Amino acid sequence: MNSDQNVDVAIIGAGPAGLTAAYLLTKKGYSVAVIEKDPVYVGGISRTVELNGFRFDIGGHRFFSKSKEVVDFWNEILPDDFIQRPRMSRIYYEGKFYSYPLRAFEALWNLGLWRSTLCMASFAKAKLFPNRNVRSFQDWTTNAFGHKLFSIFFKTYTEKVWGMPCDEMSADWAAQRIKGLSLGAAVVDGLKRSLGLNKRPNDGMETKTLLESFRYPRLGPGMMWEAARDSVVKGGNQVLMAHGLKQLSRDDAAGQWQMVANGPSGDIVVKARHVISSAPMRELAGRIHPLPATLPRAMDLKYRDFLTVALMVKAEDIFPDNWIYIHDPKVQVGRIQNFRSWSPEMVPDPTLACVGLEYFCFEGDGLWASSDADLVELAKKEMALLGLCNPDDVVGGAVVRQEKAYPVYDDDYAANVLAMRTELAKLYPTLHLVGRNGMHRYNNQDHAMMTAMLTVRNIEAGEQLYDIWAVNEDAEYHEAGEEGQDVVGEQAALSSVRLVPSRLKVA
């Protein structure tokens, strides 16, 4: 590795967006250098951590997309390593489990007739007298489901995830993550299923959130991105591990970017015609030289971090779900993954179960700063409180921390993002922001990949043919048809993000 090198494209971050771009550019014959600050793993939040044969998915990643281009990409990289997995998840509330999608009779039984009646009355009130000034997550969700259901099935879990009151969160997050989910439709569908009148698989035709099956790499999502990295390297390009961005500057006279990255052997300098960044916007802004005028706005962007406590338990299985949402304020855990339900190959010992308790926190707070031993003890205690296992049956534990897992949607985030991206687009048309943190947008993996795919097309064309900011987190074309078969919808989506001259000038 040369300490001073020239490439066509420098890429910051080896997550799904960064490696998608690197893979496609390598195939097209471009020279590429990718820097990744993690010393071991690629994939970002989609990496898979391995310890003594146990493999931990960081948050759980279903592989499902209606984009043929994305599905073709997955199949090209891992042609023989996908398995089909059933989707099962439930909500834990007041000591009882609620199936999701909703089964009406089960919900009525668990909640009781009186509380169910109150929920439906609250829902009816919200429909008859909706809040016309929808500003917050609480406003949006109450309008959609009624205050009673909001308080049972949204408030506790959402505030665990984000560490802030629901009335301080932007309604944008609810609109993205719960788009298309109708309580009335869910009750009718649940009633039909409870009576055996609807046996058709719930395949996401109505709502992407309700998929009942998905594909999954047999060794976890990190398998995908390790294979992508290997292809990039085999193609003659570089993925530099343990290298963090130190400074990024533009030499207009030479028509080049200069990227300085710090690694185990000191600084390296990479010169490139284009830079693709999936780094958090706040971090990128502080490393561009000269500093952008919108730096104060970028510094106001917030992120939610989380950690997974993996427990190995003497049991063949603890519960059949892929994961369980914990809507219970008496414990801190927000969600529990069952790694064997994702793939049997994630757990090497058939006599042991392996679960991952997810704790949402801010980097540096009490949870984040706790020792691994203390976190394992907390997880054992909370599993017992939930009645899921006996602490004496736990034979091992491990902790995986993930910083900046979720870009926070507070009241000011949209204005801050718009200010920064507008300034950077005007000053630096060859600096491309992609992915979840690169755009401060709660993208799913396939949408993050699509932002990279369109960016590669822009670089290849030598102009901004596509506005990647128009790639919608839950675009309608991703919610119809079979996986990877919505060719017409995909072309419509691409047309919708194609820039017209007036928009190009604004950008």
Phi, psi and omega in degrees: 000124176280145179283344179225115186218158180242133177221168175287317185223128171259136184237129180258112178102128181252047172269192181304317181291311182298317182284330173299313178298314181298317181298312182292320179295321178297317178299328182273001175091011177279149171273134189222143169231124179250132172250140181221125185284338176292134182284343188236312194255140166258167179108348180059230179288347177265017178282167174236121181269136181243136177215114178052039179090343175277138183238132186243121174278133184271083176106343181087118185228104175285138175260095179212128177209143174272358179276119179299323182296319179291314180297319177298322178299311179301314182293328179292320183281319180236074185291337188235011191240012176268142171239151178269128184237140174288143177264123173219125175215148180225164175254133176258121182215123178051046175079007181233156181253138178242123179295149174223117011297157185298135168250117194301311183296320179298315180297317178298318180295315183291316183282333185090153186298318184294314181292323178297321178297318178298320179298314181290326177293320178295320178296315180297320179298318180296324180286324181282324183230068183289155174286119183277346181249075184279113181241323190245169173304318180298317179300312185296314185288323177296319176300322185282324190233350185092154186293325184294312178292325175303315183290332181275310193251000181232317191299303187298310183295316182297320180288332172296314184297314191260346177067028180208155180298148182297334180278001175254356179269143179294145175295343180304321184295316179296318182298326179283312191274338184243016184303131174088349182276114182251129178297315180301315179295322180293320179295315180297314180296317180296321179296316179298318180292321179298327180270358181075017182273345180229102181254004179292133180302139176278092191261017178090008180300324181266314185216127183300327182300336189262019180304140181256353174209159181202162175267157185205135175296136189299336178250021177095166185296333178301333178302320179299312189278335171293321177292322177296316177302314182298323178292321178298315180293318179299330179281005175095006179255178189240141168237107187265105181282158179059032177238117179254148180295129178254313180204147178228124181221156185246126174258094185296325181298319180272351182066035185223154168266148171241116180251123176256125179236142180258129181227190183301332182254017180105201184277144168237156179239127178240125176255135186210154177282328180229152172233131173249124184241123169251011177292151176308138184303324181296320180288319180299315183301323182282354183245357176280134179239126358288159183299137180292153179296334182272014180306315179301325178292319179296323181291343177279349178291139185240157182224149176252132181255165174206164178225150178248128173255111180269130178242132172262124190235138177291093179185147177291324175198153181256317175207157186278347186293156166291319177202161177233133174273130184258100179262059184224116184289349183279352175235157180272337182298140182256329182206148180233122178269145172246101191293329178294330179288338173285312175201131178301334182283354176286340184238110189282341185252115183293347179270356183241144167260154177226120181239154178239114178270124184259126178243125181266134188204179172249139180306125179097350180281185187300317179295311183301321184276353181295151178290157178300321181297317179294323180292323177296319178295320177299316181297318178298316181297317184286329173298322178292317179300326180276354179074026185263336176196161174273125181305331180292343180273354179281123184249358178187163180203156178209155182236133175236123180259141179229107178279152177049050180287325185227123170291130185277134178260081176265187185298329189257356189299317185297317179293321180294317179296315181299317181298314183291313184292329177294316179296314182294322179295324181286319183277324191226080180293346178260013172254119188243124179264130183222163170080180185299300183280332178296334180245000184051051182224135184284068180281146164286167184302317183292327178287323175299320178297320181296324177298324178290319180300316180290327177296319177299319177298321178296317180296318181296322181281340183077015177203167183276079178290325186237139175266101185293342178290348178269359174288110187278140181301325177226059183298147184302324184293348177270004186239019180220145177084180180277164182302128174071008185251359186273065184294318180296314179297322180296317179296323177296320180295317179297323177296324183290337180258000177292133182285140169258159187307320182296321180289325180298321180293321179297317181296000000 
